[in-house]
């Protein structure tokens, strides 16, 4: 899969997390994952599963489709 998609997804996750004033650790705790994992998702080093992206969307109180809106 195109790494550009993961970079854009990570950017959208990070942007929303920062809008809510959450640290990476706070997001990690909300989704039951490790701090390093969240950091790697945000820089596109790790490729999250769809289930994980759904968990992230719920934790960030955003629609799943908004995380995949790459025109922002």
Phi and psi restraints in degrees (range 20) as a CNS / XPLOR table:
assign (resid 1 and name C) (resid 2 and name N)
       (resid 2 and name CA) (resid 2 and name C) 1.0 -63.3 20.0 2
assign (resid 2 and name N) (resid 2 and name CA)
       (resid 2 and name C) (resid 3 and name N) 1.0 122.2 20.0 2
assign (resid 2 and name C) (resid 3 and name N)
       (resid 3 and name CA) (resid 3 and name C) 1.0 -64.1 20.0 2
assign (resid 3 and name N) (resid 3 and name CA)
       (resid 3 and name C) (resid 4 and name N) 1.0 -23.8 20.0 2
assign (resid 3 and name C) (resid 4 and name N)
       (resid 4 and name CA) (resid 4 and name C) 1.0 -59.6 20.0 2
assign (resid 4 and name N) (resid 4 and name CA)
       (resid 4 and name C) (resid 5 and name N) 1.0 -33.6 20.0 2
assign (resid 4 and name C) (resid 5 and name N)
       (resid 5 and name CA) (resid 5 and name C) 1.0 -63.8 20.0 2
assign (resid 5 and name N) (resid 5 and name CA)
       (resid 5 and name C) (resid 6 and name N) 1.0 -43.5 20.0 2
assign (resid 5 and name C) (resid 6 and name N)
       (resid 6 and name CA) (resid 6 and name C) 1.0 -68.0 20.0 2
assign (resid 6 and name N) (resid 6 and name CA)
       (resid 6 and name C) (resid 7 and name N) 1.0 -34.6 20.0 2
assign (resid 6 and name C) (resid 7 and name N)
       (resid 7 and name CA) (resid 7 and name C) 1.0 -65.4 20.0 2
assign (resid 7 and name N) (resid 7 and name CA)
       (resid 7 and name C) (resid 8 and name N) 1.0 -43.9 20.0 2
assign (resid 7 and name C) (resid 8 and name N)
       (resid 8 and name CA) (resid 8 and name C) 1.0 -67.1 20.0 2
assign (resid 8 and name N) (resid 8 and name CA)
       (resid 8 and name C) (resid 9 and name N) 1.0 -40.6 20.0 2
assign (resid 8 and name C) (resid 9 and name N)
       (resid 9 and name CA) (resid 9 and name C) 1.0 -61.2 20.0 2
assign (resid 9 and name N) (resid 9 and name CA)
       (resid 9 and name C) (resid 10 and name N) 1.0 -47.5 20.0 2
assign (resid 9 and name C) (resid 10 and name N)
       (resid 10 and name CA) (resid 10 and name C) 1.0 -60.1 20.0 2
assign (resid 10 and name N) (resid 10 and name CA)
       (resid 10 and name C) (resid 11 and name N) 1.0 -39.6 20.0 2
assign (resid 10 and name C) (resid 11 and name N)
       (resid 11 and name CA) (resid 11 and name C) 1.0 -63.7 20.0 2
assign (resid 11 and name N) (resid 11 and name CA)
       (resid 11 and name C) (resid 12 and name N) 1.0 -42.8 20.0 2
assign (resid 11 and name C) (resid 12 and name N)
       (resid 12 and name CA) (resid 12 and name C) 1.0 -66.6 20.0 2
assign (resid 12 and name N) (resid 12 and name CA)
       (resid 12 and name C) (resid 13 and name N) 1.0 -38.8 20.0 2
assign (resid 12 and name C) (resid 13 and name N)
       (resid 13 and name CA) (resid 13 and name C) 1.0 -62.7 20.0 2
assign (resid 13 and name N) (resid 13 and name CA)
       (resid 13 and name C) (resid 14 and name N) 1.0 -47.9 20.0 2
assign (resid 13 and name C) (resid 14 and name N)
       (resid 14 and name CA) (resid 14 and name C) 1.0 -61.5 20.0 2
assign (resid 14 and name N) (resid 14 and name CA)
       (resid 14 and name C) (resid 15 and name N) 1.0 -43.6 20.0 2
assign (resid 14 and name C) (resid 15 and name N)
       (resid 15 and name CA) (resid 15 and name C) 1.0 -60.0 20.0 2
assign (resid 15 and name N) (resid 15 and name CA)
       (resid 15 and name C) (resid 16 and name N) 1.0 -47.8 20.0 2
assign (resid 15 and name C) (resid 16 and name N)
       (resid 16 and name CA) (resid 16 and name C) 1.0 -66.0 20.0 2
assign (resid 16 and name N) (resid 16 and name CA)
       (resid 16 and name C) (resid 17 and name N) 1.0 -39.9 20.0 2
assign (resid 16 and name C) (resid 17 and name N)
       (resid 17 and name CA) (resid 17 and name C) 1.0 -59.7 20.0 2
assign (resid 17 and name N) (resid 17 and name CA)
       (resid 17 and name C) (resid 18 and name N) 1.0 -44.0 20.0 2
assign (resid 17 and name C) (resid 18 and name N)
       (resid 18 and name CA) (resid 18 and name C) 1.0 -69.4 20.0 2
assign (resid 18 and name N) (resid 18 and name CA)
       (resid 18 and name C) (resid 19 and name N) 1.0 -34.2 20.0 2
assign (resid 18 and name C) (resid 19 and name N)
       (resid 19 and name CA) (resid 19 and name C) 1.0 -59.9 20.0 2
assign (resid 19 and name N) (resid 19 and name CA)
       (resid 19 and name C) (resid 20 and name N) 1.0 -34.0 20.0 2
assign (resid 19 and name C) (resid 20 and name N)
       (resid 20 and name CA) (resid 20 and name C) 1.0 -88.3 20.0 2
assign (resid 20 and name N) (resid 20 and name CA)
       (resid 20 and name C) (resid 21 and name N) 1.0 0.5 20.0 2
assign (resid 20 and name C) (resid 21 and name N)
       (resid 21 and name CA) (resid 21 and name C) 1.0 60.1 20.0 2
assign (resid 21 and name N) (resid 21 and name CA)
       (resid 21 and name C) (resid 22 and name N) 1.0 34.6 20.0 2
assign (resid 21 and name C) (resid 22 and name N)
       (resid 22 and name CA) (resid 22 and name C) 1.0 -91.9 20.0 2
assign (resid 22 and name N) (resid 22 and name CA)
       (resid 22 and name C) (resid 23 and name N) 1.0 142.1 20.0 2
assign (resid 22 and name C) (resid 23 and name N)
       (resid 23 and name CA) (resid 23 and name C) 1.0 -82.2 20.0 2
assign (resid 23 and name N) (resid 23 and name CA)
       (resid 23 and name C) (resid 24 and name N) 1.0 167.0 20.0 2
assign (resid 23 and name C) (resid 24 and name N)
       (resid 24 and name CA) (resid 24 and name C) 1.0 -61.0 20.0 2
assign (resid 24 and name N) (resid 24 and name CA)
       (resid 24 and name C) (resid 25 and name N) 1.0 -36.7 20.0 2
assign (resid 24 and name C) (resid 25 and name N)
       (resid 25 and name CA) (resid 25 and name C) 1.0 -64.3 20.0 2
assign (resid 25 and name N) (resid 25 and name CA)
       (resid 25 and name C) (resid 26 and name N) 1.0 -40.8 20.0 2
assign (resid 25 and name C) (resid 26 and name N)
       (resid 26 and name CA) (resid 26 and name C) 1.0 -63.7 20.0 2
assign (resid 26 and name N) (resid 26 and name CA)
       (resid 26 and name C) (resid 27 and name N) 1.0 -42.2 20.0 2
assign (resid 26 and name C) (resid 27 and name N)
       (resid 27 and name CA) (resid 27 and name C) 1.0 -65.2 20.0 2
assign (resid 27 and name N) (resid 27 and name CA)
       (resid 27 and name C) (resid 28 and name N) 1.0 -43.3 20.0 2
assign (resid 27 and name C) (resid 28 and name N)
       (resid 28 and name CA) (resid 28 and name C) 1.0 -57.8 20.0 2
assign (resid 28 and name N) (resid 28 and name CA)
       (resid 28 and name C) (resid 29 and name N) 1.0 -44.1 20.0 2
assign (resid 28 and name C) (resid 29 and name N)
       (resid 29 and name CA) (resid 29 and name C) 1.0 -62.9 20.0 2
assign (resid 29 and name N) (resid 29 and name CA)
       (resid 29 and name C) (resid 30 and name N) 1.0 -39.5 20.0 2
assign (resid 29 and name C) (resid 30 and name N)
       (resid 30 and name CA) (resid 30 and name C) 1.0 -66.9 20.0 2
assign (resid 30 and name N) (resid 30 and name CA)
       (resid 30 and name C) (resid 31 and name N) 1.0 -29.9 20.0 2
assign (resid 30 and name C) (resid 31 and name N)
       (resid 31 and name CA) (resid 31 and name C) 1.0 -104.0 20.0 2
assign (resid 31 and name N) (resid 31 and name CA)
       (resid 31 and name C) (resid 32 and name N) 1.0 1.4 20.0 2
assign (resid 31 and name C) (resid 32 and name N)
       (resid 32 and name CA) (resid 32 and name C) 1.0 70.1 20.0 2
assign (resid 32 and name N) (resid 32 and name CA)
       (resid 32 and name C) (resid 33 and name N) 1.0 32.2 20.0 2
assign (resid 32 and name C) (resid 33 and name N)
       (resid 33 and name CA) (resid 33 and name C) 1.0 -122.2 20.0 2
assign (resid 33 and name N) (resid 33 and name CA)
       (resid 33 and name C) (resid 34 and name N) 1.0 172.4 20.0 2
assign (resid 33 and name C) (resid 34 and name N)
       (resid 34 and name CA) (resid 34 and name C) 1.0 -83.4 20.0 2
assign (resid 34 and name N) (resid 34 and name CA)
       (resid 34 and name C) (resid 35 and name N) 1.0 156.2 20.0 2
assign (resid 34 and name C) (resid 35 and name N)
       (resid 35 and name CA) (resid 35 and name C) 1.0 -56.6 20.0 2
assign (resid 35 and name N) (resid 35 and name CA)
       (resid 35 and name C) (resid 36 and name N) 1.0 -45.4 20.0 2
assign (resid 35 and name C) (resid 36 and name N)
       (resid 36 and name CA) (resid 36 and name C) 1.0 -61.6 20.0 2
assign (resid 36 and name N) (resid 36 and name CA)
       (resid 36 and name C) (resid 37 and name N) 1.0 -36.9 20.0 2
assign (resid 36 and name C) (resid 37 and name N)
       (resid 37 and name CA) (resid 37 and name C) 1.0 -62.3 20.0 2
assign (resid 37 and name N) (resid 37 and name CA)
       (resid 37 and name C) (resid 38 and name N) 1.0 -44.7 20.0 2
assign (resid 37 and name C) (resid 38 and name N)
       (resid 38 and name CA) (resid 38 and name C) 1.0 -62.9 20.0 2
assign (resid 38 and name N) (resid 38 and name CA)
       (resid 38 and name C) (resid 39 and name N) 1.0 -44.3 20.0 2
assign (resid 38 and name C) (resid 39 and name N)
       (resid 39 and name CA) (resid 39 and name C) 1.0 -60.0 20.0 2
assign (resid 39 and name N) (resid 39 and name CA)
       (resid 39 and name C) (resid 40 and name N) 1.0 -41.1 20.0 2
assign (resid 39 and name C) (resid 40 and name N)
       (resid 40 and name CA) (resid 40 and name C) 1.0 -68.7 20.0 2
assign (resid 40 and name N) (resid 40 and name CA)
       (resid 40 and name C) (resid 41 and name N) 1.0 -33.3 20.0 2
assign (resid 40 and name C) (resid 41 and name N)
       (resid 41 and name CA) (resid 41 and name C) 1.0 -65.3 20.0 2
assign (resid 41 and name N) (resid 41 and name CA)
       (resid 41 and name C) (resid 42 and name N) 1.0 -43.4 20.0 2
assign (resid 41 and name C) (resid 42 and name N)
       (resid 42 and name CA) (resid 42 and name C) 1.0 -65.4 20.0 2
assign (resid 42 and name N) (resid 42 and name CA)
       (resid 42 and name C) (resid 43 and name N) 1.0 -26.7 20.0 2
assign (resid 42 and name C) (resid 43 and name N)
       (resid 43 and name CA) (resid 43 and name C) 1.0 -104.4 20.0 2
assign (resid 43 and name N) (resid 43 and name CA)
       (resid 43 and name C) (resid 44 and name N) 1.0 9.4 20.0 2
assign (resid 43 and name C) (resid 44 and name N)
       (resid 44 and name CA) (resid 44 and name C) 1.0 65.3 20.0 2
assign (resid 44 and name N) (resid 44 and name CA)
       (resid 44 and name C) (resid 45 and name N) 1.0 26.1 20.0 2
assign (resid 44 and name C) (resid 45 and name N)
       (resid 45 and name CA) (resid 45 and name C) 1.0 -81.1 20.0 2
assign (resid 45 and name N) (resid 45 and name CA)
       (resid 45 and name C) (resid 46 and name N) 1.0 -33.4 20.0 2
assign (resid 45 and name C) (resid 46 and name N)
       (resid 46 and name CA) (resid 46 and name C) 1.0 -112.1 20.0 2
assign (resid 46 and name N) (resid 46 and name CA)
       (resid 46 and name C) (resid 47 and name N) 1.0 145.9 20.0 2
assign (resid 46 and name C) (resid 47 and name N)
       (resid 47 and name CA) (resid 47 and name C) 1.0 -105.0 20.0 2
assign (resid 47 and name N) (resid 47 and name CA)
       (resid 47 and name C) (resid 48 and name N) 1.0 106.6 20.0 2
assign (resid 47 and name C) (resid 48 and name N)
       (resid 48 and name CA) (resid 48 and name C) 1.0 -72.8 20.0 2
assign (resid 48 and name N) (resid 48 and name CA)
       (resid 48 and name C) (resid 49 and name N) 1.0 149.4 20.0 2
assign (resid 48 and name C) (resid 49 and name N)
       (resid 49 and name CA) (resid 49 and name C) 1.0 -72.9 20.0 2
assign (resid 49 and name N) (resid 49 and name CA)
       (resid 49 and name C) (resid 50 and name N) 1.0 164.9 20.0 2
assign (resid 49 and name C) (resid 50 and name N)
       (resid 50 and name CA) (resid 50 and name C) 1.0 -60.9 20.0 2
assign (resid 50 and name N) (resid 50 and name CA)
       (resid 50 and name C) (resid 51 and name N) 1.0 -40.0 20.0 2
assign (resid 50 and name C) (resid 51 and name N)
       (resid 51 and name CA) (resid 51 and name C) 1.0 -58.3 20.0 2
assign (resid 51 and name N) (resid 51 and name CA)
       (resid 51 and name C) (resid 52 and name N) 1.0 -41.6 20.0 2
assign (resid 51 and name C) (resid 52 and name N)
       (resid 52 and name CA) (resid 52 and name C) 1.0 -67.1 20.0 2
assign (resid 52 and name N) (resid 52 and name CA)
       (resid 52 and name C) (resid 53 and name N) 1.0 -41.2 20.0 2
assign (resid 52 and name C) (resid 53 and name N)
       (resid 53 and name CA) (resid 53 and name C) 1.0 -63.9 20.0 2
assign (resid 53 and name N) (resid 53 and name CA)
       (resid 53 and name C) (resid 54 and name N) 1.0 -37.2 20.0 2
assign (resid 53 and name C) (resid 54 and name N)
       (resid 54 and name CA) (resid 54 and name C) 1.0 -63.2 20.0 2
assign (resid 54 and name N) (resid 54 and name CA)
       (resid 54 and name C) (resid 55 and name N) 1.0 -43.0 20.0 2
assign (resid 54 and name C) (resid 55 and name N)
       (resid 55 and name CA) (resid 55 and name C) 1.0 -61.7 20.0 2
assign (resid 55 and name N) (resid 55 and name CA)
       (resid 55 and name C) (resid 56 and name N) 1.0 -42.3 20.0 2
assign (resid 55 and name C) (resid 56 and name N)
       (resid 56 and name CA) (resid 56 and name C) 1.0 -63.0 20.0 2
assign (resid 56 and name N) (resid 56 and name CA)
       (resid 56 and name C) (resid 57 and name N) 1.0 -45.2 20.0 2
assign (resid 56 and name C) (resid 57 and name N)
       (resid 57 and name CA) (resid 57 and name C) 1.0 -58.2 20.0 2
assign (resid 57 and name N) (resid 57 and name CA)
       (resid 57 and name C) (resid 58 and name N) 1.0 -44.0 20.0 2
assign (resid 57 and name C) (resid 58 and name N)
       (resid 58 and name CA) (resid 58 and name C) 1.0 -63.1 20.0 2
assign (resid 58 and name N) (resid 58 and name CA)
       (resid 58 and name C) (resid 59 and name N) 1.0 -44.6 20.0 2
assign (resid 58 and name C) (resid 59 and name N)
       (resid 59 and name CA) (resid 59 and name C) 1.0 -64.2 20.0 2
assign (resid 59 and name N) (resid 59 and name CA)
       (resid 59 and name C) (resid 60 and name N) 1.0 -31.6 20.0 2
assign (resid 59 and name C) (resid 60 and name N)
       (resid 60 and name CA) (resid 60 and name C) 1.0 -93.5 20.0 2
assign (resid 60 and name N) (resid 60 and name CA)
       (resid 60 and name C) (resid 61 and name N) 1.0 4.2 20.0 2
assign (resid 60 and name C) (resid 61 and name N)
       (resid 61 and name CA) (resid 61 and name C) 1.0 52.0 20.0 2
assign (resid 61 and name N) (resid 61 and name CA)
       (resid 61 and name C) (resid 62 and name N) 1.0 52.8 20.0 2
assign (resid 61 and name C) (resid 62 and name N)
       (resid 62 and name CA) (resid 62 and name C) 1.0 -138.9 20.0 2
assign (resid 62 and name N) (resid 62 and name CA)
       (resid 62 and name C) (resid 63 and name N) 1.0 152.7 20.0 2
assign (resid 62 and name C) (resid 63 and name N)
       (resid 63 and name CA) (resid 63 and name C) 1.0 -71.8 20.0 2
assign (resid 63 and name N) (resid 63 and name CA)
       (resid 63 and name C) (resid 64 and name N) 1.0 144.5 20.0 2
assign (resid 63 and name C) (resid 64 and name N)
       (resid 64 and name CA) (resid 64 and name C) 1.0 -54.2 20.0 2
assign (resid 64 and name N) (resid 64 and name CA)
       (resid 64 and name C) (resid 65 and name N) 1.0 -42.5 20.0 2
assign (resid 64 and name C) (resid 65 and name N)
       (resid 65 and name CA) (resid 65 and name C) 1.0 -61.1 20.0 2
assign (resid 65 and name N) (resid 65 and name CA)
       (resid 65 and name C) (resid 66 and name N) 1.0 -28.4 20.0 2
assign (resid 65 and name C) (resid 66 and name N)
       (resid 66 and name CA) (resid 66 and name C) 1.0 -69.0 20.0 2
assign (resid 66 and name N) (resid 66 and name CA)
       (resid 66 and name C) (resid 67 and name N) 1.0 -30.3 20.0 2
assign (resid 66 and name C) (resid 67 and name N)
       (resid 67 and name CA) (resid 67 and name C) 1.0 -69.5 20.0 2
assign (resid 67 and name N) (resid 67 and name CA)
       (resid 67 and name C) (resid 68 and name N) 1.0 -23.8 20.0 2
assign (resid 67 and name C) (resid 68 and name N)
       (resid 68 and name CA) (resid 68 and name C) 1.0 -101.0 20.0 2
assign (resid 68 and name N) (resid 68 and name CA)
       (resid 68 and name C) (resid 69 and name N) 1.0 12.7 20.0 2
assign (resid 68 and name C) (resid 69 and name N)
       (resid 69 and name CA) (resid 69 and name C) 1.0 -84.6 20.0 2
assign (resid 69 and name N) (resid 69 and name CA)
       (resid 69 and name C) (resid 70 and name N) 1.0 99.3 20.0 2
assign (resid 69 and name C) (resid 70 and name N)
       (resid 70 and name CA) (resid 70 and name C) 1.0 -93.6 20.0 2
assign (resid 70 and name N) (resid 70 and name CA)
       (resid 70 and name C) (resid 71 and name N) 1.0 7.5 20.0 2
assign (resid 70 and name C) (resid 71 and name N)
       (resid 71 and name CA) (resid 71 and name C) 1.0 -93.0 20.0 2
assign (resid 71 and name N) (resid 71 and name CA)
       (resid 71 and name C) (resid 72 and name N) 1.0 3.0 20.0 2
